[in-house]
Amino acid sequence: MSFIDWKDIFDDIFEAYPDKWSLNQMHRNNVSQLRKLQTKRTMERQAYARFHCPKCSNSWTSAKAQVIFYYPSANQRLGQITSRFYGQQCKKCSRNGNYFVDPEYDTDEIKFILEKLYERIGWNCYDKKRPPKTTNTSDKEIDMKGPHEKSLCEACQLGCCDRALTITKR
């Protein structure tokens, strides 16, 4: 699904808040924007996604497709959330290159991730109470069956793959 789909689902979920919220996407090479976002709070998520290489048409799936959201810290103006999607290199054609394929999440994954972001915004920006911890099976780590090729993972190369909070499966 495209980023437009992310924005549509985001708008549906976030319309309940009193402030107008918008979701933006940061390009992976925008270093100046990344510096500006360092004062923001973050939420990181790993989830199942598909990857399709436009160079050679190879496709694969991964349980470690990562996205990070930057949202306002205390005393910052509410309303802007910036997302950063981490890609993976194609095993067939990009081994020595610096080209990353972006993840494609299905609608249920997008909705689940954005609902978690909505909760997080409620807790941190609107002082909503956190529910008591429960054992929710959809929020538990999953025993993954395949190898994670760190040399092909953009998040691993940047040192942030293993710090994501949750691997989700729908």
Beta strands, then each sheet from edge to edge (+ up, - down):
strand 1: 22-25
strand 2: 41-52
strand 3: 59-71
strand 4: 80-85
strand 5: 167-168
sheet 1: 1+ 4+ 3- 2+ 5+
end
